[in-house]
Amino acid sequence: MKAVLALGSVEFPYTHDLGGLVRLCQTNDIDVPEGLSGVGDLSPFAARLRYGATLPAPLDRDQALKWAASAVEWARQRIESHEHPPADAGPDTGHPQ
C-alpha cells in the first residue's frame, strides 16, 4: 500500500496500521481492491508482535495469505501501468487526460 501511495505522491505516516493505510488510499481517490477488505485485522500482528506483546487473537493464515497476494498483485499492476502507460495515453503529466 505504501508503494501505491508513494506512486501517487501521497505522504503517509510511519505506521503498520493497514486499515489506516487503506483509508488513506481511499481518501486520496486510490481504489483499493475488494480483496483487501478487512486487511486491517492484520495490523496487530505487524506492530504488537514486533515489540514483544502477546498475540491479540488467532491468526487466520489462509486469509492473511490471500490479503498479501491481493496487495502485492494490486501494487504490481498499479506500478507497472504507471511505468508503461498505453501508447495512446499521451505524455505523463501526472493529471488524468
MODELLER restraints for C-alpha pairs under 7 A, 6 or more apart:
rsr = mdl.restraints
at = mdl.atoms
rsr.add(forms.Gaussian(group=physical.xy_distance, feature=features.Distance(at['CA:1:A'], at['CA:21:A']), mean=6.69, stdev=0.5))
rsr.add(forms.Gaussian(group=physical.xy_distance, feature=features.Distance(at['CA:1:A'], at['CA:75:A']), mean=6.81, stdev=0.5))
rsr.add(forms.Gaussian(group=physical.xy_distance, feature=features.Distance(at['CA:3:A'], at['CA:75:A']), mean=6.92, stdev=0.5))
rsr.add(forms.Gaussian(group=physical.xy_distance, feature=features.Distance(at['CA:4:A'], at['CA:75:A']), mean=5.88, stdev=0.5))
rsr.add(forms.Gaussian(group=physical.xy_distance, feature=features.Distance(at['CA:4:A'], at['CA:78:A']), mean=6.89, stdev=0.5))
rsr.add(forms.Gaussian(group=physical.xy_distance, feature=features.Distance(at['CA:5:A'], at['CA:25:A']), mean=6.63, stdev=0.5))
rsr.add(forms.Gaussian(group=physical.xy_distance, feature=features.Distance(at['CA:16:A'], at['CA:43:A']), mean=6.08, stdev=0.5))
rsr.add(forms.Gaussian(group=physical.xy_distance, feature=features.Distance(at['CA:16:A'], at['CA:46:A']), mean=5.99, stdev=0.5))
rsr.add(forms.Gaussian(group=physical.xy_distance, feature=features.Distance(at['CA:16:A'], at['CA:47:A']), mean=6.04, stdev=0.5))
rsr.add(forms.Gaussian(group=physical.xy_distance, feature=features.Distance(at['CA:17:A'], at['CA:40:A']), mean=6.79, stdev=0.5))
rsr.add(forms.Gaussian(group=physical.xy_distance, feature=features.Distance(at['CA:17:A'], at['CA:43:A']), mean=5.15, stdev=0.5))
rsr.add(forms.Gaussian(group=physical.xy_distance, feature=features.Distance(at['CA:18:A'], at['CA:39:A']), mean=6.40, stdev=0.5))
rsr.add(forms.Gaussian(group=physical.xy_distance, feature=features.Distance(at['CA:18:A'], at['CA:40:A']), mean=4.73, stdev=0.5))
rsr.add(forms.Gaussian(group=physical.xy_distance, feature=features.Distance(at['CA:18:A'], at['CA:43:A']), mean=5.56, stdev=0.5))
rsr.add(forms.Gaussian(group=physical.xy_distance, feature=features.Distance(at['CA:19:A'], at['CA:39:A']), mean=6.47, stdev=0.5))
rsr.add(forms.Gaussian(group=physical.xy_distance, feature=features.Distance(at['CA:19:A'], at['CA:40:A']), mean=3.91, stdev=0.5))
rsr.add(forms.Gaussian(group=physical.xy_distance, feature=features.Distance(at['CA:22:A'], at['CA:32:A']), mean=6.96, stdev=0.5))
rsr.add(forms.Gaussian(group=physical.xy_distance, feature=features.Distance(at['CA:25:A'], at['CA:31:A']), mean=6.99, stdev=0.5))
rsr.add(forms.Gaussian(group=physical.xy_distance, feature=features.Distance(at['CA:26:A'], at['CA:32:A']), mean=6.99, stdev=0.5))
rsr.add(forms.Gaussian(group=physical.xy_distance, feature=features.Distance(at['CA:35:A'], at['CA:67:A']), mean=6.47, stdev=0.5))
rsr.add(forms.Gaussian(group=physical.xy_distance, feature=features.Distance(at['CA:35:A'], at['CA:70:A']), mean=5.90, stdev=0.5))
rsr.add(forms.Gaussian(group=physical.xy_distance, feature=features.Distance(at['CA:36:A'], at['CA:67:A']), mean=5.59, stdev=0.5))
rsr.add(forms.Gaussian(group=physical.xy_distance, feature=features.Distance(at['CA:36:A'], at['CA:70:A']), mean=6.61, stdev=0.5))
rsr.add(forms.Gaussian(group=physical.xy_distance, feature=features.Distance(at['CA:36:A'], at['CA:71:A']), mean=6.78, stdev=0.5))
rsr.add(forms.Gaussian(group=physical.xy_distance, feature=features.Distance(at['CA:39:A'], at['CA:67:A']), mean=6.32, stdev=0.5))
rsr.add(forms.Gaussian(group=physical.xy_distance, feature=features.Distance(at['CA:44:A'], at['CA:56:A']), mean=6.67, stdev=0.5))
rsr.add(forms.Gaussian(group=physical.xy_distance, feature=features.Distance(at['CA:49:A'], at['CA:55:A']), mean=6.86, stdev=0.5))
